[in-house]
Amino acid sequence: MFYNSQEAKTQEYEALLTLFDTVRSHIEDVQGSSEKISELLDPCALDLTKT
């Protein structure tokens, strides 16, 4: 019984690691997208200040 309990805890731990890794990856993707959007909008902001 103890082995099964330990195995279940290991599976939960691995599932949490996978979840955290997925969340971290999504956060990095959003940060990258945000930076790209900022780069795309920078020239527009400069054009607006010239007018």
N, C-alpha and C positions, 0 to 999 in steps of 0.2 A: 504493500500500500504506500509506503514512504517513497518508493521508487517512482510510482505513478504520480505522486504529488510533486516530487522534484522535477519529473519530466514535464508536467503541466506548467510549473513555474518557469522552466527553461523555454518552453514554447511561448509563454506570455512575454518573457523577456525579449526573445527574438522578434516577436510580433511588434513590441514597442520600439525596438531598435529600427525595424523596417519602417514603421510609421514615422518616427522622428526623422529618419533619413529622407523619406518622401516629402515631409513638410519642409525640411531644410532645402531640398532641391527645388521645391515650388517657390520658396522665398527667394532663393537665388535667381530663379527665372524671372520673378516679378521685379526684382531689383535691376536685373539686366534689361528688361523691357522698359522700365522707368528711365534708365539712363539713355536708352535709344530714343525714347520719346522726347526726352529733354534735348538731346542732340538735334533731333528733327525740328523742334520748336524754336531753338536758339536763333536760327536765321530769320524766322518769322518775327521774333521779338525785336531783333535788330532793325528789320525793315520798318516796323511800326514806329520805332523811335526816330527814324529819319524823316518821317512825314510830318 
